[in-house]
Amino acid sequence: MVSGWVEKPILDVLKPNGIKIGPFGSQLKKEILLSDGQYRVYGQENVYEHDFSLGDRYLSREHFNRLNSCEIVPGDFVMSTMGTIGKCAIVPTSIQRGIMDSHLIRLRIDERKLNPNYLLQLFSDQYHYLSDQTARLAVGGIMDGLSVGIVSNLNVVYPESLEEQNKIVDILSDVDSLIMDLQKLIQKKKNIRQGAMQMLVTGKQRLSGFEGEWKVTTLDQLCRIITKQTGFDYSAEIKPSLVTSPQIGTIPFIQNKDFESFDINYNTDFYIPYDIAEKYPKILLNEVCLLISISGRIGNVAIFDNKKTAFAGGAVGIAKLYNPELASWCMLYLSCKDGQDQIFSNEKVGAQHNLTVADVRKLEIKMPENNEREAIISVVRDMNDEISHLEEKLSKYQKIKQGMMEVLLSGKVRLV
């Protein structure tokens, strides 16, 4: 440990009785919740988004008074216990009075010893300190949630000087502000792109110099095959693999969670041996084609660009076109509101939301002439390029921050 730094049990930096979990479900039953009121119930979504204005669960004064030992107040440090465990936030000054639910743990920090914002950085999911400890406390198993007992056994490493803590917080918070501003700009650009797509891809707004009627066709008429994975028990064949070094002879196993309109995540969770995948040529992804989510999270559409060979999971519909150059247009059309409305009008709701291959085949596509189609694709591509540039910049800032955390939160670089 570097001079002036300590690593102590978290209980040493808390006020007396400074740790508390929200009320059990039996104390916070649905029937006592109101849709509006003076006292709110806060949960994980508030911590995930760092936004304590979200949510529509309220309590009467009577029920709040009964559960007020679980109240959270400005300055409290709260952690999520389920789902994405370990997400943290500090309760803001503007909070409406209320309690936390059973999926949050409240810490009240002795600010004479530790700046809560320092702990927010130390326990951030951008840094490994908290995850390293929870992995150790899981004793080789998979931790499915945090408890007061687990949190009570966490350690905290920090400089004893509040001045040094504050300087670390100031520097990392400045980078956080840059990252947050860039994330907001990216979302704004994506909203603009979506609005432009809706107008241009449906013909509601025409580019200068183009006129004439658009024809309507079905995806089935444009494709030589529309299919999905069936009759294949892949559970024994897919291989969990490190993204940085997948096993030789394996290819990415693309699931519907791995793609949205303009991106496919090839650094997926699983890989499948190529010699197994090639036995199923209809669902082997080795040419430009259209991917459509047909189970669970329906509505996702993407182009498989054939930059690398891959294999599709069972929740992915695959459309292989006669003319692969039309894949870009089909993706744009099915991603806009008119296309999404068609997709969701065909969904079957059971244990999961589903589309059939027959549903996909009958999806209608409005098609302008080639020159207008290419001009619209070019406009959207320019917007995509701008967004991609901003996302690359965001990734760079995030890596810079991670590097700064490595040296500042370990005392390798000192600020006093």
C-alpha positions as CSV (number, residue, x, y, z in Angstrom):
1,M,0.0,0.0,0.0
2,V,1.4,3.4,-0.9
3,S,2.1,6.0,1.7
4,G,-1.0,7.8,3.0
5,W,-3.4,5.2,1.6
6,V,-5.3,2.5,3.4
7,E,-7.6,-0.5,2.6
8,K,-10.2,-1.0,5.3
9,P,-13.6,-2.8,5.7
10,I,-16.4,-0.7,4.3
11,L,-18.1,-0.7,7.7
12,D,-15.2,1.5,9.0
13,V,-16.2,4.4,6.7
14,L,-19.9,4.2,7.4
15,K,-21.9,6.0,10.1
16,P,-23.4,3.8,12.9
17,N,-26.0,1.5,11.5
18,G,-25.0,2.9,8.1
19,I,-26.1,-0.1,6.0
20,K,-29.7,-1.0,5.2
21,I,-31.6,-3.0,2.5
22,G,-35.0,-2.1,1.3
23,P,-38.2,-3.8,2.6
24,F,-39.0,-7.3,1.7
25,G,-41.8,-8.0,-0.8
26,S,-44.2,-9.0,1.9
27,Q,-43.9,-5.4,3.3
28,L,-44.2,-3.7,0.0
29,K,-47.1,-5.5,-1.7
30,K,-48.5,-4.2,-5.0
31,E,-51.9,-3.5,-3.4
32,I,-50.4,-0.7,-1.2
33,L,-48.7,1.0,-4.1
34,L,-50.4,4.1,-5.6
35,S,-49.9,5.6,-9.1
36,D,-49.4,9.1,-7.7
37,G,-48.7,10.6,-4.3
38,Q,-46.4,12.4,-1.9
39,Y,-44.0,9.6,-1.1
40,R,-42.2,7.7,-3.8
41,V,-40.7,4.2,-4.1
42,Y,-37.3,4.1,-5.7
43,G,-35.7,1.1,-7.4
44,Q,-32.9,-0.2,-9.6
45,E,-34.0,1.9,-12.7
46,N,-33.2,5.0,-10.7
47,V,-29.7,3.8,-10.0
48,Y,-29.1,2.5,-13.5
49,E,-30.0,5.8,-15.1
50,H,-28.8,8.0,-12.3
51,D,-32.2,9.6,-12.5
52,F,-34.4,9.7,-9.5
53,S,-37.4,11.3,-11.3
54,L,-38.2,7.9,-13.0
55,G,-40.9,5.6,-11.8
56,D,-44.6,5.8,-10.9
57,R,-44.8,3.9,-7.6
58,Y,-46.0,5.9,-4.6
59,L,-47.1,5.3,-1.0
60,S,-49.7,6.8,1.3
61,R,-48.4,8.7,4.4
62,E,-49.5,5.8,6.5
63,H,-47.5,3.2,4.6
64,F,-44.5,5.5,4.3
65,N,-44.4,6.1,8.1
66,R,-44.5,2.3,8.5
67,L,-41.5,1.8,6.2
68,N,-39.6,5.0,6.9
69,S,-36.5,3.1,8.1
70,C,-36.0,2.4,4.4
71,E,-36.1,6.1,3.5
72,I,-33.4,7.4,1.2
73,V,-32.3,11.0,1.6
74,P,-29.9,13.3,-0.4
75,G,-26.3,12.1,-0.1
76,D,-27.2,8.5,0.6
77,F,-25.1,6.0,-1.4
78,V,-27.3,3.3,-3.0
79,M,-26.4,0.0,-4.7
80,S,-28.5,-2.4,-6.9
81,T,-28.8,-5.9,-5.4
82,M,-30.3,-7.8,-8.4
83,G,-30.0,-7.8,-12.1
84,T,-26.9,-5.8,-12.9
85,I,-25.6,-6.0,-9.4
86,G,-23.4,-3.4,-7.9
87,K,-24.6,-0.4,-9.9
88,C,-24.3,2.6,-7.7
89,A,-25.6,6.1,-7.4
90,I,-25.7,9.0,-4.9
91,V,-29.2,10.3,-4.1
92,P,-29.5,13.9,-5.4
93,T,-30.6,16.9,-3.4
94,S,-33.8,17.3,-5.6
95,I,-35.2,13.9,-4.6
96,Q,-38.9,13.6,-3.7
97,R,-39.3,12.1,-0.3
98,G,-39.6,8.3,-0.4
99,I,-38.2,4.8,0.3
100,M,-36.1,2.3,-1.6
101,D,-37.5,-1.1,-2.6
102,S,-35.9,-4.5,-1.8
103,H,-33.5,-4.3,-4.8
104,L,-31.5,-1.5,-3.3
105,I,-29.0,-1.3,-0.4
106,R,-28.4,2.1,1.3
107,L,-25.0,3.1,2.7
108,R,-24.6,6.2,4.8
109,I,-21.0,7.3,4.6
110,D,-19.0,9.1,7.2
111,E,-17.9,12.0,5.1
112,R,-15.2,12.9,7.6
113,K,-13.4,9.8,6.3
114,L,-14.6,9.2,2.8
115,N,-16.1,11.4,0.0
116,P,-19.1,9.4,-1.3
117,N,-18.2,10.5,-4.9
118,Y,-14.9,8.8,-4.4
119,L,-16.6,5.6,-3.5
120,L,-18.9,6.0,-6.6
121,Q,-15.8,6.0,-8.8
122,L,-14.1,3.2,-6.9
123,F,-17.2,0.9,-7.2
124,S,-18.0,2.0,-10.8
125,D,-18.6,-0.8,-13.3
126,Q,-15.9,0.9,-15.4
127,Y,-13.4,-0.2,-12.8
128,H,-12.7,-3.7,-11.5
129,Y,-12.4,-3.1,-7.7
130,L,-16.0,-4.0,-6.8
131,S,-16.3,-6.9,-9.3
132,D,-13.0,-8.4,-8.1
133,Q,-14.4,-8.5,-4.5
134,T,-17.8,-9.8,-5.4
135,A,-16.2,-12.6,-7.5
136,R,-14.1,-13.5,-4.4
137,L,-17.1,-13.5,-2.1
138,A,-19.1,-15.7,-4.5
139,V,-16.6,-18.4,-3.6
140,G,-16.2,-19.8,-7.1
141,G,-20.0,-19.7,-7.8
142,I,-22.2,-17.3,-9.6
143,M,-23.4,-14.4,-7.5
144,D,-27.1,-13.8,-8.3
145,G,-27.5,-10.8,-6.0
146,L,-26.0,-8.7,-3.2
147,S,-27.0,-8.9,0.4
148,V,-26.2,-6.8,3.5
149,G,-23.9,-9.6,4.5
150,I,-21.9,-9.5,1.3
151,V,-21.7,-5.7,1.2
152,S,-20.6,-5.7,4.9
153,N,-17.6,-7.8,3.9
154,L,-16.4,-5.4,1.1
155,N,-13.2,-3.4,1.5
156,V,-12.5,0.1,0.4
157,V,-9.1,1.4,-0.7
158,Y,-8.6,5.2,-0.4
159,P,-6.2,8.0,0.5
160,E,-6.7,9.1,4.0
161,S,-6.4,12.7,2.9
162,L,-9.8,14.1,1.9
163,E,-8.0,16.7,-0.2
164,E,-6.5,13.9,-2.3
165,Q,-9.9,12.1,-2.5
166,N,-11.5,15.4,-3.7
167,K,-8.9,15.9,-6.4
168,I,-9.3,12.4,-7.7
169,V,-13.1,12.9,-7.8
170,D,-12.8,16.3,-9.6
171,I,-10.6,14.8,-12.4
172,L,-12.6,11.7,-13.0
173,S,-15.9,13.7,-12.8
174,D,-14.6,16.1,-15.5
175,V,-14.0,13.1,-17.8
176,D,-17.5,11.7,-16.9
177,S,-19.0,15.0,-18.0
178,L,-17.2,14.8,-21.4
179,I,-18.5,11.2,-21.8
180,M,-22.0,12.1,-20.8
181,D,-22.1,15.1,-23.2
182,L,-20.9,12.9,-26.0
183,Q,-23.5,10.2,-25.2
184,K,-26.3,12.9,-25.3
185,L,-25.0,14.2,-28.7
186,I,-24.9,10.6,-30.1
187,Q,-28.4,10.0,-29.0
188,K,-29.5,13.3,-30.5
189,K,-27.9,12.4,-33.8
190,K,-29.6,9.0,-33.8
191,N,-32.9,10.6,-33.2
192,I,-32.3,12.9,-36.1
193,R,-31.3,10.0,-38.3
194,Q,-34.5,8.0,-37.3
195,G,-36.7,11.0,-38.1
196,A,-35.0,11.6,-41.5
197,M,-35.3,7.9,-42.3
198,Q,-39.0,7.8,-41.6
199,M,-39.6,10.7,-44.0
200,L,-37.2,9.6,-46.8
201,V,-37.5,5.8,-46.7
202,T,-41.3,6.0,-46.8
203,G,-41.5,8.6,-49.6
204,K,-43.2,11.2,-47.4
205,Q,-40.3,13.6,-48.2
206,R,-38.6,13.3,-51.6
207,L,-35.0,14.3,-52.4
208,S,-34.7,17.1,-54.9
209,G,-35.0,15.9,-58.5
210,F,-36.9,12.8,-57.9
211,E,-40.6,12.1,-58.5
212,G,-42.9,9.3,-59.6
213,E,-44.7,6.5,-57.9
214,W,-42.9,3.9,-55.8
215,K,-43.7,0.2,-56.2
216,V,-44.7,-2.1,-53.4
217,T,-43.3,-5.6,-53.1
218,T,-42.9,-8.3,-50.4
219,L,-39.7,-9.5,-48.9
220,D,-40.6,-13.0,-50.2
221,Q,-40.5,-11.7,-53.8
222,L,-37.0,-10.1,-53.2
223,C,-35.5,-13.2,-51.5
224,R,-34.4,-16.6,-52.8
225,I,-34.6,-17.9,-49.2
226,I,-36.1,-16.7,-45.9
227,T,-35.5,-19.2,-43.1
228,K,-34.5,-19.7,-39.5
229,Q,-32.6,-22.3,-37.5
230,T,-34.7,-25.4,-36.8
231,G,-34.0,-28.9,-35.8
232,F,-30.5,-28.2,-34.5
233,D,-29.6,-28.7,-30.9
234,Y,-26.6,-26.3,-30.7
235,S,-26.4,-26.2,-26.9
236,A,-23.6,-28.8,-26.8
237,E,-21.7,-27.2,-29.7
238,I,-21.5,-23.5,-28.9
239,K,-18.3,-22.6,-27.0
240,P,-17.9,-19.8,-24.5
241,S,-14.7,-18.0,-25.6
242,L,-12.7,-15.0,-24.8
243,V,-13.6,-12.2,-27.2
244,T,-9.9,-11.3,-27.5
245,S,-8.9,-14.8,-28.5
246,P,-11.7,-17.1,-29.8
247,Q,-10.7,-20.7,-30.3
248,I,-9.2,-21.6,-33.6
249,G,-11.8,-23.0,-36.0
250,T,-14.8,-21.3,-34.4
251,I,-17.0,-18.6,-35.8
252,P,-19.3,-16.1,-33.9
253,F,-22.7,-17.3,-32.9
254,I,-25.0,-14.3,-33.6
255,Q,-28.1,-14.0,-31.3
256,N,-30.8,-11.4,-31.7
257,K,-29.3,-9.4,-28.8
258,D,-26.2,-9.0,-30.8
259,F,-27.6,-6.7,-33.5
260,E,-29.7,-3.5,-33.9
261,S,-30.4,-1.5,-37.1
262,F,-26.9,-0.5,-38.0
263,D,-24.6,-2.7,-36.1
264,I,-23.8,-6.4,-35.5
265,N,-21.7,-7.3,-32.4
266,Y,-19.3,-9.9,-33.7
267,N,-17.6,-10.0,-30.3
268,T,-20.5,-12.1,-29.1
269,D,-20.8,-14.4,-26.0
270,F,-20.4,-17.7,-27.9
271,Y,-18.7,-19.3,-30.8
272,I,-19.5,-22.5,-32.7
273,P,-17.0,-24.8,-34.5
274,Y,-17.0,-24.1,-38.2
275,D,-17.1,-27.8,-39.1
276,I,-20.4,-28.0,-37.3
277,A,-21.8,-24.8,-38.7
278,E,-21.1,-25.7,-42.4
279,K,-23.4,-28.7,-42.1
280,Y,-26.3,-26.2,-42.0
281,P,-25.7,-24.0,-45.1
282,K,-29.1,-22.3,-45.0
283,I,-28.3,-20.7,-41.7
284,L,-24.6,-20.3,-42.2
285,L,-23.9,-16.5,-42.6
286,N,-21.4,-16.4,-45.4
287,E,-23.0,-13.8,-47.8
288,V,-24.6,-10.4,-47.5
289,C,-28.1,-10.9,-46.1
290,L,-30.8,-9.5,-43.8
291,L,-31.1,-10.5,-40.2
292,I,-34.5,-10.1,-38.4
293,S,-35.2,-10.8,-34.8
294,I,-38.2,-13.1,-34.7
295,S,-38.3,-14.2,-31.0
296,G,-38.1,-12.3,-27.7
297,R,-36.9,-8.9,-28.7
298,I,-38.6,-8.7,-32.1
299,G,-38.1,-5.7,-34.3
300,N,-34.3,-5.7,-34.5
301,V,-33.1,-5.7,-38.1
302,A,-29.6,-5.6,-39.5
303,I,-27.4,-6.3,-42.5
304,F,-25.0,-9.1,-42.2
305,D,-22.1,-7.6,-44.3
306,N,-20.1,-10.8,-44.8
307,K,-16.9,-9.2,-43.4
308,K,-16.5,-12.5,-41.5
309,T,-18.4,-15.8,-41.5
310,A,-20.8,-16.4,-38.7
311,F,-23.8,-18.5,-37.6
312,A,-27.3,-17.5,-36.6
313,G,-29.1,-18.4,-33.4
314,G,-32.7,-19.7,-33.3
315,A,-34.3,-16.4,-32.6
316,V,-32.9,-14.9,-35.8
317,G,-34.6,-14.9,-39.2
318,I,-32.3,-14.9,-42.2
319,A,-33.3,-13.3,-45.5
320,K,-31.0,-14.0,-48.5
321,L,-31.8,-11.8,-51.4
322,Y,-31.6,-12.4,-55.1
323,N,-29.8,-9.0,-55.3
324,P,-27.7,-8.5,-52.1
325,E,-27.5,-4.8,-52.9
326,L,-31.1,-4.4,-51.9
327,A,-30.3,-5.5,-48.3
328,S,-29.4,-2.0,-47.3
329,W,-32.8,-0.6,-48.5
330,C,-34.8,-3.4,-46.9
331,M,-33.0,-2.9,-43.6
332,L,-33.7,0.9,-43.7
333,Y,-37.4,0.3,-44.6
334,L,-38.0,-2.3,-41.9
335,S,-36.2,-0.2,-39.3
336,C,-38.4,2.9,-39.9
337,K,-41.8,3.3,-38.2
338,D,-43.8,1.9,-41.1
339,G,-41.7,-1.2,-41.2
340,Q,-41.7,-1.7,-37.5
341,D,-45.5,-1.3,-37.4
342,Q,-45.8,-4.2,-39.9
343,I,-43.5,-6.3,-37.8
344,F,-45.3,-5.7,-34.5
345,S,-48.7,-6.1,-36.1
346,N,-47.7,-9.8,-36.8
347,E,-46.3,-10.6,-33.4
348,K,-47.6,-13.6,-31.6
349,V,-47.6,-13.1,-27.8
350,G,-47.1,-16.2,-25.7
351,A,-44.2,-17.0,-23.3
352,Q,-42.2,-14.8,-25.7
353,H,-43.0,-12.4,-28.5
354,N,-42.6,-14.2,-31.8
355,L,-42.8,-13.9,-35.6
356,T,-43.1,-16.9,-37.9
357,V,-41.0,-17.2,-41.1
358,A,-44.4,-16.8,-43.0
359,D,-44.9,-13.5,-41.2
360,V,-41.4,-12.3,-42.4
361,R,-42.1,-13.4,-46.0
362,K,-45.2,-11.2,-46.3
363,L,-43.6,-8.0,-45.0
364,E,-44.1,-5.3,-47.6
365,I,-41.3,-3.1,-48.8
366,K,-41.8,0.2,-50.7
367,M,-39.3,0.6,-53.5
368,P,-38.3,3.7,-55.4
369,E,-36.3,3.6,-58.6
370,N,-32.6,2.7,-58.3
371,N,-31.2,6.2,-58.4
372,E,-33.5,7.6,-55.8
373,R,-32.9,4.5,-53.6
374,E,-29.2,4.9,-53.8
375,A,-29.4,8.7,-53.0
376,I,-31.5,8.0,-49.9
377,I,-29.1,5.3,-48.8
378,S,-26.2,7.7,-49.3
379,V,-27.9,10.3,-47.1
380,V,-28.4,7.8,-44.3
381,R,-24.9,6.4,-44.7
382,D,-23.5,9.9,-44.2
383,M,-25.5,10.2,-41.0
384,N,-24.2,6.8,-39.9
385,D,-20.6,7.8,-40.6
386,E,-21.0,10.9,-38.4
387,I,-22.5,8.8,-35.6
388,S,-19.7,6.1,-36.0
389,H,-17.1,8.8,-35.7
390,L,-18.7,10.1,-32.5
391,E,-19.0,6.6,-31.1
392,E,-15.3,6.0,-31.8
393,K,-14.5,9.2,-30.0
394,L,-16.7,8.1,-27.1
395,S,-14.9,4.7,-26.9
396,K,-11.6,6.6,-26.8
397,Y,-12.7,8.8,-23.9
398,Q,-14.0,5.7,-22.0
399,K,-10.6,4.0,-22.5
400,I,-8.8,7.1,-21.3
401,K,-11.0,7.2,-18.2
402,Q,-10.3,3.5,-17.5
403,G,-6.6,4.2,-17.7
404,M,-6.9,7.2,-15.4
405,M,-8.9,5.1,-12.9
406,E,-6.2,2.4,-12.9
407,V,-3.5,4.9,-11.7
408,L,-5.6,7.3,-9.6
409,L,-7.7,4.8,-7.6
410,S,-4.7,2.7,-6.8
411,G,-2.3,5.5,-5.7
412,K,0.1,4.8,-8.5
413,V,-0.2,8.5,-9.5
414,R,-0.6,11.0,-6.7
415,L,-2.3,14.4,-6.9
416,V,-0.9,15.9,-3.7
